[in-house]
Amino acid sequence: MIQECDIFVPFVLVRSYAPLHLIPLVFPSGKQLFFVLAIPEFEAPTKEMRKAVPQMIELKRHTANCSQAAALVAAILGGSATLLGEALASDTIVEPARSPMIPGMAAVKIQSMKQGAYGCTISGAGPTAVAVTDDESKTEAIGASMVLGFRKHGNLRAGYSVHKLSKDGAKVVESLDF
């Protein structure tokens, strides 16, 4: 079952935090994206996942990741699901450090792409995995393969959901008063 998801559009580039500078990135109309989220029954505390990320990296890896970040922006603005997935799946710093901490994650990534995902990576700090495609007919097979990857290679139970990129833009769905 595909759920409309109102948190993905417009994509937002955080240019800086101090001062806060957000730049909306609009995916072209007439194109579609689907995000398949596989959520394993596994605790991956953000604090621990952050500790796994190296504090110092080689210039070569930094340059590679900057290139992938630029490719993400180009993919969004150009409406290329293929490039978007490839860029998401090409992290050389964070995902390689965190992936081994999530049982089955490497298999989930491989299996999702065998079923037609253009790319798969860890969502946020994890343990959720996110795969991207523009082919709605492949979403269920991608999700099922991700669940199987977690079960078979990580010994984890998991579920999945499919979310269609919202064309209406970001919306406030809940507001907290402080």
N, C-alpha and C positions, 0 to 999 in steps of 0.2 A: 504494500500500500504506500503510495507516494503522498507525502505531507508537504504542503506549501510552507516554506520557511521564510520568515520575514526578517531574519537577522543577517543575511548575506549581501543584500543590495541596498544602497550601493556598497561596493567594496570600499573600505576606508584605509587609506595610507596614513599612518601616524608619522608625520614628518619630524615632530619633536614633542617632548613632554613638557619642557619648560622653556618657553611658553608652549602650551598645548596648541598644536597645529595639525588639524585633520584635513585630509584631502580626499573627497569622494571620487571613486573610480567606477564609472558606469559601464556595465557589460552591455554590448550593443543589443538593441531590440531585434527580434527576429531570430535570435539564437537562444539556445537553452542549455542549462547545465543541471546535472543531478549530482548530489553528494550522497554517498553511501557511508553511513556511520556504523561501525561495528564496535559494540561496547562489551568488553569482557568483564566477568565477575572477578575483578582483581583490583586491589588498592594500589595506587601509584601516587603517594603523597607528593604534592607539588614541591614542597621543600626538599624532599629527597631527589626528585627528578631534576631540580635546578642544580643541586650539588654535583650531579653527574656531568654537567656541561663543563668542558675545559675552560679555565680562566685565561689561558694563553693559547693562541693558535698560530700556525704558520701563515705567512702572507699568502701563499698559494691557495690554502683552504679559504681564507677570508675573501680573496679575489673571486674564487669559484662561487661562493655563496652570494656575494654582491651581484655577480652576473645572473644568478638564478632569481634573485629578488627583482632585478630589472626585467628579466624574462616574465616573471609573474605579472608585473604591471603591464608589459606589452601584451601579454595573453589576455588580460582582462579588457583592456581598451580595444584590442583587435578582435575580441570574441573567439579566441582560439582555445578550445577545450583541450586539444592535444598538447599545445605548448604549456598550458596551465598545469596539466597533470604531470608532464615531464619536469617542469620546474619544481613543483611540489615534491616530487620523488627524488630530487637531486641534491638534497641537503648534505653537506660534507662535515658539518660541525655538530649540530644538536641531535639529529636523529641517530647518527652512529653511536653517540654516547648513551642515549636513552633507550634505544631499541632493545639491547640485550637485557634490560631491566624489565621488559614486558614479555613474558613467556609467549612464544609463538608469533611475535610481531613480524619477524623476517619472513616467515611463511605466509602470513596474511598479506603482506605487500606483494609477494610473488604471485600468490593465488589470485588476488584481485585483478592483477594485470593480465594474467592468463585468461580471465573471463571478460576482458574488454575494458577494464579501467585504464585511463590514460596515465594515472599515477595514484600513489597511495602513500600516506605518511601518518605520523602520529599527530593527533589533534591536540593542540595545546601541550600541556605537560604529560598527557596520556592518562589512562591507558587506551582511550578511544582511538581507533584508527579511522581515517577518512580517505575515501577513494572518490575520484571524479570521473565523470563520463558525460557525453552529450547524447547518448543513446539510451532512451528510456527502456527499450526492450532488453537491455543487458543488466539493468540495475538489480533485479532479483537474483540472478546468477552470481553477480559480483558479491552481493551481501551474503548469500549462502556460502560462497567460497571463503569469505572472510571468517565467518562463524566456524566453518570446518577447520580453517587454519589455526584458529585459537584452540579449538578442541583437540585436534590431532597433534599439533606440534607444541602446544603450550599447556595442554591438559586443563584448559579453562572453558567454562561455560560462557557463552556470549549470545547476544541478540544483535539484530541490526535494524536500521530504519533508513528509508530513502527520502531525501528532501530535494524538492525542485527549487531552483533559484527563483526567488520572488522578483517579479518585475515591478512591484509597487514601491520598493525601497524599504529602508529601515523604518520600523515603527516601535513606539514605546508600548510594550505589552503589559508592563507592570512598573509601577513607580513606588519608590520607597521614600518616605519623609524622614529626614534626619533631624 
